[in-house]
Amino acid sequence: DDHGKIIDITLSNIVIRNEDDDAVLIPNNTAFTSNIINQTIENTRKMVIDFTLPLQSAHDYDDLQKRLFSSIQTMKEQVLMDSVLFRVVSVHHNEVHFKLSFMLHTKNKSRKSQIRDAIFREVLAFDAGIGVAGTN
């Protein structure tokens, strides 16, 4: 029932960090009797893009989300559209940390790089306050 990144293994527990950045303790006896799936190997089609924006640029979350979803929509042949998740990870005094994740139809390293570049161009265009990335 728990998902996250293993951050520590002790004599009594496995400690994972979940998507909400909470530490979850799983007793070792539970881990021994449960099925554990290594998502790192399993989800090679999953893309996670982390980025931060200055607080003054990140105030219009809805507009940023619409722009990113619109950009991803142009890649719907590669991206499973119902897997797209965009969220705020944390807010600091001068910046906001965002995470965009989604699954690809197939695993393709060069395609991943192109998609990542397109997303980052869109984020840069949003931060600069200009129109759609690549246009004037």
C-alpha positions in Angstrom: 0.0 0.0 0.0 3.0 2.3 0.4 5.0 3.8 -2.4 8.2 5.8 -2.1 12.0 5.9 -2.2 13.9 3.8 0.3 16.0 6.1 2.4 17.1 3.8 5.2 17.0 0.2 6.3 17.4 -0.6 10.0 17.2 -3.8 12.1 13.5 -3.3 12.6 12.2 -1.1 9.8 12.5 0.0 6.2 12.1 3.8 5.9 10.7 5.2 2.7 10.0 8.8 1.6 6.6 9.0 -0.1 5.4 11.5 -2.7 4.3 13.9 0.0 7.8 13.9 1.4 6.7 12.0 4.5 8.9 9.3 6.1 7.0 6.0 6.3 8.2 3.2 8.5 7.5 -0.3 7.3 8.3 -3.1 9.8 10.7 -5.7 8.4 8.4 -8.5 9.2 5.8 -6.9 6.9 8.4 -6.5 4.1 9.3 -10.1 4.4 5.7 -11.3 4.0 4.7 -8.8 1.2 5.4 -8.4 -2.5 7.7 -5.5 -3.1 8.0 -4.0 -6.6 11.1 -2.1 -7.5 9.5 0.8 -9.3 12.9 2.1 -10.6 13.2 -1.0 -12.8 9.4 -1.4 -13.3 8.7 2.1 -14.5 11.3 2.8 -17.0 8.6 4.5 -19.0 7.9 6.9 -16.2 9.2 10.5 -16.5 9.5 12.8 -13.6 10.5 16.4 -14.2 11.4 18.5 -11.2 11.9 22.3 -11.4 11.7 25.4 -9.3 10.5 28.9 -10.2 10.9 32.2 -8.4 8.0 32.9 -6.2 6.9 35.9 -8.3 6.8 33.7 -11.4 5.0 30.8 -9.8 2.0 32.7 -8.5 -0.1 31.7 -11.5 -0.2 28.0 -10.9 -3.3 27.4 -13.1 -1.8 29.2 -16.1 1.5 27.2 -15.7 -0.5 23.9 -15.4 -2.6 24.8 -18.5 0.6 25.6 -20.5 2.4 22.4 -19.5 -0.7 20.2 -20.2 -1.1 21.9 -23.6 2.5 21.2 -24.4 2.2 17.6 -23.3 -1.0 17.3 -25.4 1.1 17.9 -28.5 3.1 14.8 -27.5 0.1 12.6 -27.0 1.5 9.9 -29.3 4.3 9.4 -26.8 2.6 10.3 -23.5 -0.2 8.5 -21.7 -2.4 11.5 -21.1 -4.3 10.0 -18.1 -1.1 9.5 -16.3 -0.1 13.2 -16.2 0.3 14.6 -12.7 1.5 18.1 -11.8 1.9 19.3 -8.3 3.7 21.7 -5.9 6.3 19.9 -3.9 7.3 22.8 -1.6 7.2 26.5 -1.2 10.2 28.4 0.1 10.6 32.1 0.9 11.8 32.9 -2.7 11.0 29.9 -4.8 8.4 27.1 -5.5 9.4 23.5 -6.3 7.2 21.7 -8.8 7.0 18.1 -10.0 5.5 17.0 -13.3 5.3 13.2 -13.9 3.7 11.0 -16.6 4.1 7.7 -18.3 5.3 7.1 -21.9 3.7 4.6 -24.2 7.1 3.1 -24.9 10.6 3.5 -23.4 12.9 5.5 -25.6 15.8 7.3 -24.2 16.2 9.9 -27.0 12.4 10.5 -27.0 12.6 11.1 -23.2 15.3 13.7 -23.8 13.3 15.5 -26.4 10.2 15.6 -24.2 12.2 16.8 -21.2 13.7 19.6 -23.3 10.3 20.7 -24.6 8.9 20.8 -21.1 11.9 22.8 -19.8 11.5 25.2 -22.8 7.9 25.7 -21.9 8.8 26.4 -18.2 11.5 28.9 -19.3 9.0 30.6 -21.6 6.4 30.8 -18.8 9.1 32.3 -16.4 10.1 34.8 -19.0 6.5 35.9 -19.5 6.4 35.3 -23.2 4.0 33.3 -25.3 4.3 29.6 -26.2 7.9 28.4 -26.2 9.7 28.9 -29.5 7.4 31.7 -30.7 7.8 35.4 -30.6 
